[in-house]
Amino acid sequence: DFVILDMEEDREVEPLLLGRPFLATGRALIDVEMGELMLRTH
């Protein structure tokens, strides 16, 4: 199962931190300039 969260920016809410183990298993590509997070799964 995989969940996609589309959240509006709110400076009063703590950021969502997925953690390094999640990013390693999800094969994550993060583009900070474009504000994109791409995850590849097999």
PDB file of N, H, CA, C and O in Angstrom:
ATOM      1  N   ASP A   1       0.839  -1.181   0.000  1.00  0.00           N
ATOM      2  CA  ASP A   1       0.000   0.000   0.000  1.00  0.00           C
ATOM      3  C   ASP A   1       0.881   1.241   0.000  1.00  0.00           C
ATOM      4  O   ASP A   1       1.978   1.246   0.560  1.00  0.00           O
ATOM      5  N   PHE A   2       0.382   2.286  -0.635  1.00  0.00           N
ATOM      6  H   PHE A   2      -0.508   2.283  -1.090  1.00  0.00           H
ATOM      7  CA  PHE A   2       1.125   3.537  -0.700  1.00  0.00           C
ATOM      8  C   PHE A   2       0.150   4.683  -0.543  1.00  0.00           C
ATOM      9  O   PHE A   2      -0.939   4.650  -1.117  1.00  0.00           O
ATOM     10  N   VAL A   3       0.516   5.684   0.215  1.00  0.00           N
ATOM     11  H   VAL A   3       1.400   5.710   0.680  1.00  0.00           H
ATOM     12  CA  VAL A   3      -0.343   6.836   0.474  1.00  0.00           C
ATOM     13  C   VAL A   3       0.330   8.081  -0.076  1.00  0.00           C
ATOM     14  O   VAL A   3       1.519   8.304   0.152  1.00  0.00           O
ATOM     15  N   ILE A   4      -0.437   8.897  -0.805  1.00  0.00           N
ATOM     16  H   ILE A   4      -1.403   8.716  -0.990  1.00  0.00           H
ATOM     17  CA  ILE A   4       0.057  10.170  -1.323  1.00  0.00           C
ATOM     18  C   ILE A   4      -0.621  11.283  -0.541  1.00  0.00           C
ATOM     19  O   ILE A   4      -1.847  11.315  -0.431  1.00  0.00           O
ATOM     20  N   LEU A   5       0.174  12.191   0.000  1.00  0.00           N
ATOM     21  H   LEU A   5       1.170  12.165  -0.089  1.00  0.00           H
ATOM     22  CA  LEU A   5      -0.352  13.309   0.769  1.00  0.00           C
ATOM     23  C   LEU A   5      -0.157  14.588  -0.021  1.00  0.00           C
ATOM     24  O   LEU A   5       0.961  14.914  -0.418  1.00  0.00           O
ATOM     25  N   ASP A   6      -1.248  15.316  -0.252  1.00  0.00           N
ATOM     26  H   ASP A   6      -2.157  15.051   0.071  1.00  0.00           H
ATOM     27  CA  ASP A   6      -1.180  16.626  -0.895  1.00  0.00           C
ATOM     28  C   ASP A   6      -1.557  17.639   0.174  1.00  0.00           C
ATOM     29  O   ASP A   6      -2.730  17.790   0.517  1.00  0.00           O
ATOM     30  N   MET A   7      -0.549  18.331   0.699  1.00  0.00           N
ATOM     31  H   MET A   7       0.403  18.209   0.421  1.00  0.00           H
ATOM     32  CA  MET A   7      -0.774  19.213   1.836  1.00  0.00           C
ATOM     33  C   MET A   7      -0.454  20.650   1.458  1.00  0.00           C
ATOM     34  O   MET A   7       0.534  20.927   0.780  1.00  0.00           O
ATOM     35  N   GLU A   8      -1.319  21.564   1.915  1.00  0.00           N
ATOM     36  H   GLU A   8      -2.122  21.338   2.467  1.00  0.00           H
ATOM     37  CA  GLU A   8      -1.035  22.979   1.730  1.00  0.00           C
ATOM     38  C   GLU A   8       0.026  23.402   2.736  1.00  0.00           C
ATOM     39  O   GLU A   8       0.110  22.849   3.832  1.00  0.00           O
ATOM     40  N   GLU A   9       0.828  24.378   2.360  1.00  0.00           N
ATOM     41  H   GLU A   9       0.760  24.827   1.470  1.00  0.00           H
ATOM     42  CA  GLU A   9       1.874  24.857   3.259  1.00  0.00           C
ATOM     43  C   GLU A   9       1.248  25.601   4.424  1.00  0.00           C
ATOM     44  O   GLU A   9       0.412  26.484   4.225  1.00  0.00           O
ATOM     45  N   ASP A  10       1.642  25.254   5.622  1.00  0.00           N
ATOM     46  H   ASP A  10       2.321  24.537   5.783  1.00  0.00           H
ATOM     47  CA  ASP A  10       1.160  25.899   6.838  1.00  0.00           C
ATOM     48  C   ASP A  10       2.338  25.991   7.794  1.00  0.00           C
ATOM     49  O   ASP A  10       2.791  24.974   8.320  1.00  0.00           O
ATOM     50  N   ARG A  11       2.832  27.180   8.021  1.00  0.00           N
ATOM     51  H   ARG A  11       2.464  28.007   7.594  1.00  0.00           H
ATOM     52  CA  ARG A  11       4.034  27.364   8.836  1.00  0.00           C
ATOM     53  C   ARG A  11       3.806  27.034  10.311  1.00  0.00           C
ATOM     54  O   ARG A  11       4.774  26.907  11.061  1.00  0.00           O
ATOM     55  N   GLU A  12       2.549  26.891  10.747  1.00  0.00           N
ATOM     56  H   GLU A  12       1.763  26.994  10.138  1.00  0.00           H
ATOM     57  CA  GLU A  12       2.268  26.565  12.144  1.00  0.00           C
ATOM     58  C   GLU A  12       2.218  25.059  12.388  1.00  0.00           C
ATOM     59  O   GLU A  12       2.139  24.625  13.537  1.00  0.00           O
ATOM     60  N   VAL A  13       2.261  24.266  11.340  1.00  0.00           N
ATOM     61  H   VAL A  13       2.326  24.618  10.406  1.00  0.00           H
ATOM     62  CA  VAL A  13       2.197  22.812  11.458  1.00  0.00           C
ATOM     63  C   VAL A  13       3.606  22.246  11.312  1.00  0.00           C
ATOM     64  O   VAL A  13       4.371  22.686  10.454  1.00  0.00           O
ATOM     65  N   GLU A  14       3.943  21.274  12.149  1.00  0.00           N
ATOM     66  H   GLU A  14       3.321  20.917  12.846  1.00  0.00           H
ATOM     67  CA  GLU A  14       5.252  20.626  12.058  1.00  0.00           C
ATOM     68  C   GLU A  14       5.398  19.942  10.701  1.00  0.00           C
ATOM     69  O   GLU A  14       4.426  19.384  10.192  1.00  0.00           O
ATOM     70  N   PRO A  15       6.586  19.972  10.108  1.00  0.00           N
ATOM     71  CA  PRO A  15       6.779  19.326   8.799  1.00  0.00           C
ATOM     72  C   PRO A  15       6.668  17.806   8.895  1.00  0.00           C
ATOM     73  O   PRO A  15       6.946  17.213   9.937  1.00  0.00           O
ATOM     74  N   LEU A  16       6.263  17.199   7.807  1.00  0.00           N
ATOM     75  H   LEU A  16       6.038  17.680   6.960  1.00  0.00           H
ATOM     76  CA  LEU A  16       6.179  15.746   7.713  1.00  0.00           C
ATOM     77  C   LEU A  16       7.561  15.218   7.342  1.00  0.00           C
ATOM     78  O   LEU A  16       8.077  15.529   6.269  1.00  0.00           O
ATOM     79  N   LEU A  17       8.156  14.431   8.211  1.00  0.00           N
ATOM     80  H   LEU A  17       7.737  14.177   9.083  1.00  0.00           H
ATOM     81  CA  LEU A  17       9.477  13.858   7.960  1.00  0.00           C
ATOM     82  C   LEU A  17       9.331  12.366   7.718  1.00  0.00           C
ATOM     83  O   LEU A  17       8.925  11.626   8.614  1.00  0.00           O
ATOM     84  N   LEU A  18       9.657  11.925   6.519  1.00  0.00           N
ATOM     85  H   LEU A  18       9.987  12.526   5.791  1.00  0.00           H
ATOM     86  CA  LEU A  18       9.494  10.519   6.174  1.00  0.00           C
ATOM     87  C   LEU A  18      10.645   9.672   6.700  1.00  0.00           C
ATOM     88  O   LEU A  18      10.461   8.490   6.991  1.00  0.00           O
ATOM     89  N   GLY A  19      11.788  10.244   6.819  1.00  0.00           N
ATOM     90  H   GLY A  19      11.937  11.205   6.583  1.00  0.00           H
ATOM     91  CA  GLY A  19      12.931   9.508   7.352  1.00  0.00           C
ATOM     92  C   GLY A  19      13.729   8.804   6.274  1.00  0.00           C
ATOM     93  O   GLY A  19      13.206   8.470   5.211  1.00  0.00           O
ATOM     94  N   ARG A  20      14.982   8.587   6.557  1.00  0.00           N
ATOM     95  H   ARG A  20      15.406   8.858   7.420  1.00  0.00           H
ATOM     96  CA  ARG A  20      15.901   7.990   5.592  1.00  0.00           C
ATOM     97  C   ARG A  20      15.519   6.568   5.179  1.00  0.00           C
ATOM     98  O   ARG A  20      15.608   6.263   3.990  1.00  0.00           O
ATOM     99  N   PRO A  21      15.092   5.661   6.103  1.00  0.00           N
ATOM    100  CA  PRO A  21      14.716   4.308   5.671  1.00  0.00           C
ATOM    101  C   PRO A  21      13.588   4.319   4.633  1.00  0.00           C
ATOM    102  O   PRO A  21      13.613   3.531   3.688  1.00  0.00           O
ATOM    103  N   PHE A  22      12.610   5.197   4.800  1.00  0.00           N
ATOM    104  H   PHE A  22      12.590   5.838   5.567  1.00  0.00           H
ATOM    105  CA  PHE A  22      11.516   5.281   3.836  1.00  0.00           C
ATOM    106  C   PHE A  22      12.031   5.735   2.475  1.00  0.00           C
ATOM    107  O   PHE A  22      11.659   5.161   1.452  1.00  0.00           O
ATOM    108  N   LEU A  23      12.876   6.749   2.452  1.00  0.00           N
ATOM    109  H   LEU A  23      13.178   7.215   3.283  1.00  0.00           H
ATOM    110  CA  LEU A  23      13.394   7.262   1.185  1.00  0.00           C
ATOM    111  C   LEU A  23      14.259   6.228   0.478  1.00  0.00           C
ATOM    112  O   LEU A  23      14.241   6.145  -0.750  1.00  0.00           O
ATOM    113  N   ALA A  24      15.016   5.439   1.238  1.00  0.00           N
ATOM    114  H   ALA A  24      15.030   5.507   2.236  1.00  0.00           H
ATOM    115  CA  ALA A  24      15.868   4.417   0.632  1.00  0.00           C
ATOM    116  C   ALA A  24      15.036   3.314  -0.006  1.00  0.00           C
ATOM    117  O   ALA A  24      15.373   2.844  -1.093  1.00  0.00           O
ATOM    118  N   THR A  25      13.965   2.892   0.641  1.00  0.00           N
ATOM    119  H   THR A  25      13.691   3.274   1.525  1.00  0.00           H
ATOM    120  CA  THR A  25      13.143   1.813   0.091  1.00  0.00           C
ATOM    121  C   THR A  25      12.230   2.319  -1.014  1.00  0.00           C
ATOM    122  O   THR A  25      11.836   1.555  -1.895  1.00  0.00           O
ATOM    123  N   GLY A  26      11.891   3.605  -0.973  1.00  0.00           N
ATOM    124  H   GLY A  26      12.211   4.226  -0.257  1.00  0.00           H
ATOM    125  CA  GLY A  26      10.993   4.163  -1.975  1.00  0.00           C
ATOM    126  C   GLY A  26      11.708   4.641  -3.231  1.00  0.00           C
ATOM    127  O   GLY A  26      11.049   5.072  -4.178  1.00  0.00           O
ATOM    128  N   ARG A  27      13.018   4.580  -3.267  1.00  0.00           N
ATOM    129  H   ARG A  27      13.553   4.230  -2.497  1.00  0.00           H
ATOM    130  CA  ARG A  27      13.818   5.087  -4.382  1.00  0.00           C
ATOM    131  C   ARG A  27      13.383   6.516  -4.707  1.00  0.00           C
ATOM    132  O   ARG A  27      12.817   6.774  -5.770  1.00  0.00           O
ATOM    133  N   ALA A  28      13.647   7.422  -3.801  1.00  0.00           N
ATOM    134  H   ALA A  28      14.107   7.213  -2.938  1.00  0.00           H
ATOM    135  CA  ALA A  28      13.149   8.787  -3.882  1.00  0.00           C
ATOM    136  C   ALA A  28      14.073   9.695  -4.694  1.00  0.00           C
ATOM    137  O   ALA A  28      15.298   9.598  -4.618  1.00  0.00           O
ATOM    138  N   LEU A  29      13.450  10.575  -5.470  1.00  0.00           N
ATOM    139  H   LEU A  29      12.455  10.654  -5.532  1.00  0.00           H
ATOM    140  CA  LEU A  29      14.152  11.636  -6.181  1.00  0.00           C
ATOM    141  C   LEU A  29      13.513  12.944  -5.724  1.00  0.00           C
ATOM    142  O   LEU A  29      12.327  13.174  -5.962  1.00  0.00           O
ATOM    143  N   ILE A  30      14.293  13.794  -5.072  1.00  0.00           N
ATOM    144  H   ILE A  30      15.256  13.607  -4.879  1.00  0.00           H
ATOM    145  CA  ILE A  30      13.765  15.037  -4.521  1.00  0.00           C
ATOM    146  C   ILE A  30      14.339  16.209  -5.301  1.00  0.00           C
ATOM    147  O   ILE A  30      15.557  16.376  -5.374  1.00  0.00           O
ATOM    148  N   ASP A  31      13.460  17.023  -5.886  1.00  0.00           N
ATOM    149  H   ASP A  31      12.471  16.888  -5.826  1.00  0.00           H
ATOM    150  CA  ASP A  31      13.858  18.236  -6.603  1.00  0.00           C
ATOM    151  C   ASP A  31      13.405  19.424  -5.755  1.00  0.00           C
ATOM    152  O   ASP A  31      12.243  19.826  -5.809  1.00  0.00           O
ATOM    153  N   VAL A  32      14.324  19.977  -4.978  1.00  0.00           N
ATOM    154  H   VAL A  32      15.268  19.650  -4.935  1.00  0.00           H
ATOM    155  CA  VAL A  32      13.985  21.057  -4.060  1.00  0.00           C
ATOM    156  C   VAL A  32      13.576  22.308  -4.833  1.00  0.00           C
ATOM    157  O   VAL A  32      12.627  22.988  -4.444  1.00  0.00           O
ATOM    158  N   GLU A  33      14.273  22.618  -5.912  1.00  0.00           N
ATOM    159  H   GLU A  33      15.044  22.066  -6.228  1.00  0.00           H
ATOM    160  CA  GLU A  33      13.979  23.822  -6.688  1.00  0.00           C
ATOM    161  C   GLU A  33      12.560  23.794  -7.251  1.00  0.00           C
ATOM    162  O   GLU A  33      11.856  24.803  -7.219  1.00  0.00           O
ATOM    163  N   MET A  34      12.142  22.637  -7.766  1.00  0.00           N
ATOM    164  H   MET A  34      12.714  21.817  -7.792  1.00  0.00           H
ATOM    165  CA  MET A  34      10.801  22.504  -8.348  1.00  0.00           C
ATOM    166  C   MET A  34       9.749  22.156  -7.287  1.00  0.00           C
ATOM    167  O   MET A  34       8.550  22.204  -7.564  1.00  0.00           O
ATOM    168  N   GLY A  35      10.191  21.810  -6.085  1.00  0.00           N
ATOM    169  H   GLY A  35      11.164  21.771  -5.860  1.00  0.00           H
ATOM    170  CA  GLY A  35       9.255  21.431  -5.032  1.00  0.00           C
ATOM    171  C   GLY A  35       8.591  20.098  -5.309  1.00  0.00           C
ATOM    172  O   GLY A  35       7.405  19.927  -5.026  1.00  0.00           O
ATOM    173  N   GLU A  36       9.347  19.137  -5.868  1.00  0.00           N
ATOM    174  H   GLU A  36      10.310  19.276  -6.099  1.00  0.00           H
ATOM    175  CA  GLU A  36       8.797  17.839  -6.247  1.00  0.00           C
ATOM    176  C   GLU A  36       9.497  16.704  -5.510  1.00  0.00           C
ATOM    177  O   GLU A  36      10.696  16.763  -5.239  1.00  0.00           O
ATOM    178  N   LEU A  37       8.730  15.681  -5.196  1.00  0.00           N
ATOM    179  H   LEU A  37       7.756  15.633  -5.417  1.00  0.00           H
ATOM    180  CA  LEU A  37       9.245  14.448  -4.609  1.00  0.00           C
ATOM    181  C   LEU A  37       8.710  13.309  -5.465  1.00  0.00           C
ATOM    182  O   LEU A  37       7.499  13.099  -5.523  1.00  0.00           O
ATOM    183  N   MET A  38       9.600  12.567  -6.132  1.00  0.00           N
ATOM    184  H   MET A  38      10.584  12.738  -6.085  1.00  0.00           H
ATOM    185  CA  MET A  38       9.190  11.463  -6.994  1.00  0.00           C
ATOM    186  C   MET A  38       9.674  10.159  -6.374  1.00  0.00           C
ATOM    187  O   MET A  38      10.852  10.023  -6.043  1.00  0.00           O
ATOM    188  N   LEU A  39       8.770   9.208  -6.219  1.00  0.00           N
ATOM    189  H   LEU A  39       7.814   9.319  -6.489  1.00  0.00           H
ATOM    190  CA  LEU A  39       9.112   7.899  -5.671  1.00  0.00           C
ATOM    191  C   LEU A  39       8.879   6.843  -6.730  1.00  0.00           C
ATOM    192  O   LEU A  39       7.831   6.827  -7.376  1.00  0.00           O
ATOM    193  N   ARG A  40       9.848   5.961  -6.911  1.00  0.00           N
ATOM    194  H   ARG A  40      10.699   5.973  -6.386  1.00  0.00           H
ATOM    195  CA  ARG A  40       9.715   4.868  -7.877  1.00  0.00           C
ATOM    196  C   ARG A  40       9.598   3.560  -7.112  1.00  0.00           C
ATOM    197  O   ARG A  40      10.345   3.321  -6.163  1.00  0.00           O
ATOM    198  N   THR A  41       8.667   2.720  -7.521  1.00  0.00           N
ATOM    199  H   THR A  41       8.060   2.915  -8.291  1.00  0.00           H
ATOM    200  CA  THR A  41       8.496   1.415  -6.887  1.00  0.00           C
ATOM    201  C   THR A  41       8.488   0.340  -7.957  1.00  0.00           C
ATOM    202  O   THR A  41       8.194   0.611  -9.121  1.00  0.00           O
ATOM    203  N   HIS A  42       8.807  -0.867  -7.562  1.00  0.00           N
ATOM    204  H   HIS A  42       9.045  -1.088  -6.616  1.00  0.00           H
ATOM    205  CA  HIS A  42       8.794  -2.000  -8.493  1.00  0.00           C
ATOM    206  C   HIS A  42       7.834  -3.037  -7.986  1.00  0.00           C
ATOM    207  O   HIS A  42       7.663  -4.081  -8.616  1.00  0.00           O
TER     208      HIS A  42
END
